[in-house]
């Protein structure tokens, strides 16, 4: 294995064995690694997989004497820049290195250009959108036409305010991505609020619709735009409490002076029932909540607030359990819009019970999947424990449990909190320690018995993990 710099530069680090290479990469953090695909102890794909787990981005170029489609496919799937067949032509290697250099330079330019940027999402929800969707006269009440009309107004008015904006479709209206420099942030803040008020007025004045506008938080990186979208979506949900046809900022919800129906105690109770798949008990809590609002003669604001609190709780619980509901139930905004179809307490309570049942069903399915995954990992561990003295690899262990190497690697780490390679090395050294304690085997014999084909590498690994050489450990 060797590490290379930009095109035209000389290699700066060399390593004979994969583990030695891995240690060098940990210490030096090179930008480029050129490695053989087949190596003793650890193949090139496993090396790349372990390196990818480290912080920082390392580009790999693989060399191979074999034109193997599966290897090439896996290498490119893991993010390798090139898969070159031996004997490697200088022009091919230079082309791969030039590609890396161009990519690094482009990334550097982008980072420099984006350091002063600020981003913010505005979420414009058409208040009548769901009524339009259910209209018996879709030609005259087409949601797409409503969105088109609102978008034209939005972009024109944003231009009048001198704000750079990009429109995109959202579930029930239009999203706006605002982009401005950090030096303009303070001035833009007031301008954004003025823009939203102008939009709110113009949409109701020039169309037959009204809109609620949620203002997202300002973020400094493009990779954090989703956070701004999330906060903007959350503001839209406050419409349940505050009403529509308004601009909602993060502080607006504080103006809603209604009672807290879902107390922390009941919230924890409902979450616990969901997590433990106790459907009947969860239904009872919901019934108590809605009955408390009814008994206290709660008004529309109270009902809206309880509705919103329950929806947020469902989604919060599912996120805590790492369960994605986007393709099944939808997010908070989609659930909120669905709940708006109900005009009385009884039908709304039944809707909440159905959503709760769906959530518990997803939790139950994940639990069953986790049990199946656990059995696969246990089977892999048994395979390692039975065959650690042979030529074990991530790929042949994944084959043993009938999984792809990529999925097996993630699954193994999720269940054992360590990578496959680290687990195998530590297990081999643990077995080596047991054999050395018997004092009947030489160190080189133990190395072969626990799966090390290179004695020097065995000595080095043993010393690194135990603090002793094999001979010192055996004697003491």
Helices and strands as residue ranges (DSSP letters): E 2-3, E 13-14, H 18-28, E 32-36, H 44-52, E 59-64, H 69-78, E 82-85, H 90-114, E 117-126, H 129-133, H 143-160, E 165-170, E 173-181, G 182-184, H 185-206, E 211-215, G 222-224, H 225-237, H 239-242, E 247-248, G 252-255, H 264-275, H 279-295, H 300-320, H 332-339, H 345-387, H 394-400, H 405-416, H 420-437, H 443-449, H 455-466, H 470-475
